[in-house]
Amino acid sequence: MKILIDNNGCPIVEGATVTPILKGWSGDKKYRVETAQGERLLLRVADVKEHDRKKAEYEAIAKAATLGPYMPQPFGIEVCGKIIYYLVSWLEGEDAASAMAKMPDAERYALGIKAGALLRKLHALPAPVDAEPWDSHFARKVDGRLSDYRRHKRQKSKEQIERGEFAKKYLKDNAHLLQNRRQTFCHGDFNRTNIIVAPNGDVGAVDFNCFNDNKDYGDPLFDFIHITYTGTLDPYYYTGLWNGYAGGIPSEEFFKMTAYYFAYDAFSSLGGNRKFDNGEFDKKVLAWYDNFNRIVPTWYLHGRKI
């Protein structure tokens, strides 16, 4: 398929209709391409300065494509002047966030089960054998987040500082949890808008472009950090997500480790400004965990009828 880029950076695909996609937070430009034969593809365009990251992203998609037909299949990556682009197959269906709006509680829970099972399959893909041990890698991230918090502490309210101390204590008391963590392939942004529900009910994942420090691997449980960024949290879907991932009720280790990552992410509000910080992450997380006096978040529907 021949793709040309005009002077405005917009793609021209010979013999095909190109429609811009305006959803998403990424700085990339995305387009749905439909050929005269009815084939649909996703075209993603970025500045060539993003070459290494886009190449890693494309390779991540190629890894995930091995899991089955209802995953984006790679069709090529190219550099064209000042841009880099790649093509993957289009997943027919609607994103989970839209699909859930029409579902009763039990169906949203069932969808979460399916999404959790899909994420478990993604996490079966191994990390590189020479990957840095997770405890040293993530300890640096925690140190950086806490240093940022200390620099901005004077600008915070008394209530924010109190929440920060609760989160900091949980991180300090549970740093040992980082030792000997298994590392796998990670999606990086497994939120509801990146889960596609097929007409037959199958689920697939898109948008493999939010890696941990530009790496598509890490502790698989860190992939649940996206829940912090959820606007209105649906307890049925997310309980299903965790149960589907664990194949039942998650273990105590699972709950302790996910609480650790949420404590870490609370400092996106308590530190300096971040692109996606809405100023409420710390308040939300501390409420979920009762200031980390519990390891199971309040929204998890353990023991409640679904």
C-alpha positions, 0 to 999 in steps of 0.5 A: 500500500503506497502512502504519501504525506502532503505538506500539512503532514496528512496522509494520502493513501492511493485507492483508499478513504482516510478518516482522522481519529480524534480520540486519545491522549497521544500526540500521534495522528491516527487514521482509519484507512478503508481500501476499495476492497473493503479492508480496514486498517489503522494508520498511526503517524508520528514525528520521526524524532519518535522513531525508536519509541514508535519502532518499539511500539510496533514491535510490541503490537507484533508480539501481542498479535501472536495471541490470536486473530482479534488483536491488531495485526502488523502490516508494516512500519516506514519512515517518510521524510520527517515522519514515521508511520505504521499500519495495523489491522482495524479491530471491528467493534466498540471500545469497552467504555462505550459498550459498558454504557448499555450493559447491566451490572452482571454484563459489565462484570463479565466483560471485566472477566474477559478483559482480565483473561486477555491481560493475563495472556499478554503477561504470558509474553516474557520480558528480555532475559537481560532485563534489569531486576525490578526492585532496583528499577522501580526503587529509582522511580519511587525515589524520584517521585518522593523527591518531587513530593519533598520539593513541592511539599510547602505548596500543599495543604495540611490535608494533602501532606497528611495523605502523602505521609500515609502513602509514603509510609506504605511505600517504606514499610512494603519496599520488600515487595519489589524483590524478585518480581516476575517481569513480562510484556506489559501493555502500558495503558490497559484502560477501557477505551483501549479494550475493543469489544467485537460484535461476537463478544470477543475482546482485544486491545489497542494503543500499545504506546504508553510504556514504562520508561519506554520499555514494554515490559515490567512487573505485570501488576504495574499494568493495573496502574491505569485504574487511577486515571479512571474518571468514574470507576465501575466496581463491577467491571474492575472487580471482574478485571481482577478476578478474570486476571487472577482466575478467581479471587486475587491473592493477598500478594496481589492486593498488597502489590497493587496497593503499593503501585497505587500508593506510588501513583498517589504522588502524581498529585502530591509532587509536581505537575504531570500531564494527566494529573487532575489534582485528585489522585492522592485523595482518591487512592487514599479513600480506596485504601482507608489511608492504607489501613487496608490492602483491598480497595473499597470498590472491590466487590469481594463477597458481594452479590453480582 
